[in-house]
Amino acid sequence: MMSLLEIDPIIFQIGPLAIRWYGLMYLFGFGAAFLLITHLSRLRDLALTKDGVSDLLFYGVLGVVLGGRLGYVLFYNPAQYFSHPLEIFAVWHGGMSFHGGLLGVVVAAMIFCWHRKLPMLLTGDILVTSATIGLGLGRIGNFINGELWGRVTDLPWGVVFPGGGPLPRHPSQLYEAALEGLLLFVILYLLHRRKVVVGVPFFSFFVGYGLFRFLVEFVRQPDAHLGFLWGGATMGQLLSLPMIIFGLAGFFYLYRQGNSQ
C-alpha cells in the first residue's frame, strides 16, 4: 500500500509564488503538443507553419478552458451555478469537464480551419493525437494533487489519498494516464505512420478515449454530489457513450465515402 502524504504537489515556493506539478504537467503537455503537431504536419503533408501551429494551440487552449468550464457547469453541477451565476467565472475554485473541453476544442479547431482554409479531418487527426500526451500528463498531475481518486480496493497498489478516507483506493488517475494517454497515443501515432485514410485517427480517438474512460469509471469514485446515475452508471460513463457512438458513426461515414469513389 502506498500513501500520497509524502508527495508534495508544490515543487517549490518563493513567497506567494508556488510552482506546482499540476501546472508543470500542462506546460509539458503543450510543449509536446507543439512538437508533435509540427512533426505530424510534415508527415501527413498538412500545410501548417510554426506560427500556424502556435495559433492552432492558442485556439485549442481557448476551447479547452471555455468548453471545459461550461461543460462542468452544465453536466456536473448546473443547479449550483445557476443559483450563483458569478461562480461560473471563478475557475480558480476548480471544476473542469474533459468532455466539455473536447467539444470546445472541436469547435475552436473548426473555426481555425475555416479561417486558414485547412482540411478539417486531417487537422483533427493531428490535433487529437497531440492531445493524448497532455491527457496522460494531466492525469499524472491529478494523481500528485490527490484528486479524482478511485474506489476502495484491497489490491497491493492501492493508495491512501488525503481527503479520501483511511482506506486504500484505486489510483484510477494512473490507469487513465496509461490508457487514455500512453496507449491511445501509441495507437494513433502508428496509424499516422501507416498513413491511413484521413479521418481514421480522429474517429479512433473518440472510440478509444470513450471506451477507456468508460472502463476506468468502474473503479473511479463518482462525483460525491452526483453519485451513481441511470442503471448504476457514472456521469463519466454516460458522457463517454456518445463519444463511442460518434466515432463508430465516423468510421461508417469513411467506409461509405470509400465505397462511393
C-alpha positions as CSV (number, residue, x, y, z in Angstrom):
1,M,0.0,0.0,0.0
2,M,1.3,3.5,-0.9
3,S,0.5,6.8,0.7
4,L,0.3,10.1,-1.1
5,L,1.0,12.1,2.1
6,E,4.7,12.3,1.2
7,I,4.1,13.7,-2.3
8,D,4.0,17.5,-2.2
9,P,2.0,19.0,-5.1
10,I,4.2,22.1,-4.8
11,I,7.7,21.7,-6.4
12,F,9.0,24.9,-4.8
13,Q,7.6,28.2,-3.5
14,I,9.1,31.7,-3.4
15,G,6.9,33.9,-1.2
16,P,3.3,33.8,-2.7
17,L,4.6,32.3,-5.9
18,A,4.2,28.5,-5.9
19,I,5.3,26.2,-8.8
20,R,3.1,23.1,-8.8
21,W,3.5,19.8,-10.5
22,Y,0.0,20.0,-12.0
23,G,0.8,23.3,-13.8
24,L,4.1,21.9,-14.9
25,M,2.4,18.9,-16.5
26,Y,0.2,21.2,-18.5
27,L,3.3,23.1,-19.6
28,F,5.0,19.9,-20.7
29,G,1.8,18.8,-22.5
30,F,1.6,22.0,-24.5
31,G,5.3,21.8,-25.4
32,A,4.9,18.2,-26.5
33,A,1.8,19.1,-28.5
34,F,3.7,21.8,-30.4
35,L,6.5,19.4,-31.3
36,L,4.1,16.6,-32.3
37,I,1.8,18.8,-34.4
38,T,4.9,20.1,-36.2
39,H,6.1,16.6,-36.8
40,L,2.8,15.1,-37.9
41,S,2.1,18.1,-40.2
42,R,5.2,17.2,-42.1
43,L,4.4,13.5,-42.1
44,R,0.9,13.9,-43.3
45,D,1.5,16.9,-45.7
46,L,-0.6,19.4,-43.8
47,A,0.4,23.0,-44.8
48,L,0.9,24.4,-41.3
49,T,3.8,26.7,-40.5
50,K,5.3,27.0,-37.0
51,D,3.3,30.2,-36.5
52,G,0.2,28.2,-37.6
53,V,1.0,25.5,-35.0
54,S,1.2,28.2,-32.3
55,D,-2.1,29.7,-33.5
56,L,-3.8,26.3,-33.5
57,L,-2.6,25.6,-29.9
58,F,-3.9,29.1,-28.9
59,Y,-7.3,28.2,-30.3
60,G,-7.1,24.8,-28.6
61,V,-6.3,26.4,-25.2
62,L,-9.3,28.7,-25.5
63,G,-11.5,25.8,-26.5
64,V,-10.3,23.7,-23.5
65,V,-10.8,26.4,-21.0
66,L,-14.2,27.7,-22.2
67,G,-15.6,24.3,-23.2
68,G,-14.2,22.6,-20.1
69,R,-15.7,25.2,-17.7
70,L,-19.1,25.4,-19.4
71,G,-19.2,21.6,-19.7
72,Y,-18.6,21.2,-15.9
73,V,-21.3,23.8,-15.2
74,L,-23.9,22.1,-17.5
75,F,-23.0,18.4,-16.9
76,Y,-21.9,18.2,-13.3
77,N,-23.4,21.0,-11.2
78,P,-26.0,23.1,-13.1
79,A,-28.2,23.9,-10.1
80,Q,-25.3,25.3,-8.0
81,Y,-24.0,27.6,-10.8
82,F,-27.5,28.7,-12.0
83,S,-28.2,29.7,-8.3
84,H,-24.9,31.6,-8.1
85,P,-24.1,32.5,-11.8
86,L,-21.0,34.6,-10.9
87,E,-19.3,31.4,-9.6
88,I,-19.2,30.2,-13.3
89,F,-16.3,32.6,-13.8
90,A,-14.4,31.5,-10.6
91,V,-12.3,29.0,-12.4
92,W,-9.7,29.2,-9.7
93,H,-12.1,27.2,-7.5
94,G,-11.7,24.2,-9.8
95,G,-14.3,22.4,-11.9
96,M,-13.5,21.5,-15.5
97,S,-15.0,18.8,-17.7
98,F,-13.0,16.8,-20.2
99,H,-16.0,16.2,-22.4
100,G,-16.9,19.9,-22.4
101,G,-13.3,20.8,-23.1
102,L,-13.3,18.3,-26.0
103,L,-16.3,19.9,-27.6
104,G,-14.7,23.3,-27.1
105,V,-11.5,22.2,-28.9
106,V,-13.5,20.7,-31.8
107,V,-15.4,24.0,-32.3
108,A,-12.2,26.1,-31.9
109,A,-10.4,23.8,-34.4
110,M,-13.2,24.1,-36.9
111,I,-13.1,27.9,-36.7
112,F,-9.3,27.8,-37.2
113,C,-9.5,25.5,-40.2
114,W,-12.2,27.7,-41.7
115,H,-10.1,30.8,-41.4
116,R,-6.9,29.1,-42.7
117,K,-8.7,27.0,-45.3
118,L,-7.2,23.8,-43.9
119,P,-8.8,20.3,-44.2
120,M,-10.7,19.8,-41.1
121,L,-10.5,16.0,-40.8
122,L,-6.7,15.9,-41.4
123,T,-6.2,18.8,-38.9
124,G,-8.4,16.9,-36.5
125,D,-6.3,13.7,-37.0
126,I,-3.2,15.6,-35.9
127,L,-4.8,17.6,-33.1
128,V,-6.3,14.6,-31.3
129,T,-3.1,12.7,-31.5
130,S,-1.1,15.5,-29.9
131,A,-3.8,15.9,-27.2
132,T,-3.2,12.4,-25.8
133,I,0.2,13.4,-24.3
134,G,-1.4,16.3,-22.4
135,L,-4.2,14.0,-21.3
136,G,-1.7,11.5,-19.8
137,L,0.4,14.2,-18.1
138,G,-2.8,15.8,-16.8
139,R,-3.9,12.6,-15.1
140,I,-0.4,12.3,-13.5
141,G,-1.0,15.8,-12.2
142,N,-4.3,14.7,-10.8
143,F,-2.6,11.8,-9.0
144,I,0.1,14.1,-7.5
145,N,-2.7,16.5,-6.4
146,G,-4.5,13.6,-4.7
147,E,-7.8,14.3,-6.6
148,L,-10.2,12.3,-8.8
149,W,-9.2,9.1,-6.9
150,G,-10.7,5.6,-7.4
151,R,-12.9,3.4,-5.3
152,V,-11.8,1.5,-2.3
153,T,-9.6,-1.6,-3.1
154,D,-7.6,-4.3,-1.4
155,L,-5.1,-4.6,-4.2
156,P,-1.4,-4.2,-3.3
157,W,-1.0,-1.0,-5.3
158,G,-4.0,0.8,-3.5
159,V,-3.3,4.4,-2.5
160,V,-4.4,6.3,0.6
161,F,-5.3,9.7,-0.7
162,P,-5.6,12.8,1.6
163,G,-9.3,13.6,1.8
164,G,-10.2,10.1,0.5
165,G,-10.5,8.5,3.9
166,P,-8.2,5.9,5.6
167,L,-8.8,3.1,3.2
168,P,-6.6,2.5,0.1
169,R,-8.1,3.3,-3.3
170,H,-7.5,2.5,-6.9
171,P,-5.0,5.0,-8.4
172,S,-7.5,5.5,-11.3
173,Q,-5.7,8.6,-12.4
174,L,-2.7,6.4,-13.4
175,Y,-5.0,3.9,-15.1
176,E,-6.3,6.8,-17.2
177,A,-2.8,8.2,-17.9
178,A,-1.7,4.8,-19.2
179,L,-4.8,4.1,-21.3
180,E,-6.1,7.5,-22.4
181,G,-2.6,8.9,-22.6
182,L,0.2,6.5,-23.5
183,L,-1.7,3.6,-25.1
184,L,-4.0,5.9,-27.1
185,F,-1.0,7.9,-28.3
186,V,0.8,4.8,-29.5
187,I,-2.3,3.6,-31.4
188,L,-2.9,6.9,-33.1
189,Y,0.7,7.6,-33.9
190,L,1.1,4.2,-35.5
191,L,-2.0,5.0,-37.7
192,H,-0.3,8.1,-38.8
193,R,2.9,6.2,-39.6
194,R,0.9,3.8,-41.8
195,K,-0.6,6.9,-43.5
196,V,-4.2,5.6,-43.1
197,V,-7.2,7.2,-44.6
198,V,-7.7,10.8,-43.4
199,G,-10.2,10.8,-40.5
200,V,-9.3,7.3,-39.1
201,P,-7.1,8.7,-36.3
202,F,-9.7,11.3,-35.5
203,F,-12.6,8.9,-35.1
204,S,-10.3,6.3,-33.5
205,F,-9.6,8.9,-30.7
206,F,-13.3,9.2,-29.9
207,V,-13.8,5.4,-29.8
208,G,-10.6,4.8,-27.9
209,Y,-11.0,7.5,-25.3
210,G,-14.7,6.8,-24.8
211,L,-14.0,3.1,-24.3
212,F,-11.0,3.5,-22.0
213,R,-12.8,6.2,-19.9
214,F,-16.0,4.0,-19.7
215,L,-14.0,1.1,-18.4
216,V,-11.9,3.1,-15.9
217,E,-15.1,4.6,-14.5
218,F,-15.9,1.1,-13.0
219,V,-13.1,1.7,-10.5
220,R,-13.2,5.5,-10.3
221,Q,-15.1,7.2,-7.4
222,P,-18.0,9.1,-8.9
223,D,-18.5,12.7,-8.0
224,A,-19.9,13.0,-4.5
225,H,-22.8,15.4,-5.4
226,L,-23.8,13.1,-8.4
227,G,-23.1,9.6,-7.2
228,F,-24.4,6.8,-9.5
229,L,-27.0,7.6,-12.1
230,W,-29.1,5.6,-14.5
231,G,-28.5,1.9,-14.1
232,G,-25.6,2.5,-11.8
233,A,-23.6,4.3,-14.4
234,T,-21.5,7.4,-13.6
235,M,-21.7,10.7,-15.4
236,G,-18.3,9.9,-17.0
237,Q,-19.7,6.8,-18.5
238,L,-22.9,8.5,-19.7
239,L,-20.8,11.2,-21.4
240,S,-18.4,8.6,-22.9
241,L,-21.1,6.7,-24.7
242,P,-21.9,9.5,-27.2
243,M,-18.1,9.7,-28.0
244,I,-18.0,6.0,-28.9
245,I,-21.2,6.3,-31.0
246,F,-19.8,9.4,-32.8
247,G,-16.5,7.6,-33.5
248,L,-18.3,4.5,-34.9
249,A,-20.6,6.7,-37.0
250,G,-17.4,8.4,-38.3
251,F,-16.0,5.0,-39.4
252,F,-19.2,4.2,-41.1
253,Y,-19.0,7.6,-42.9
254,L,-15.5,6.9,-44.1
255,Y,-16.4,3.4,-45.2
256,R,-19.3,4.8,-47.3
257,Q,-17.1,7.5,-48.7
258,G,-14.5,4.9,-49.7
259,N,-17.1,2.7,-51.4
260,S,-18.6,5.6,-53.3
261,Q,-15.3,6.6,-55.0
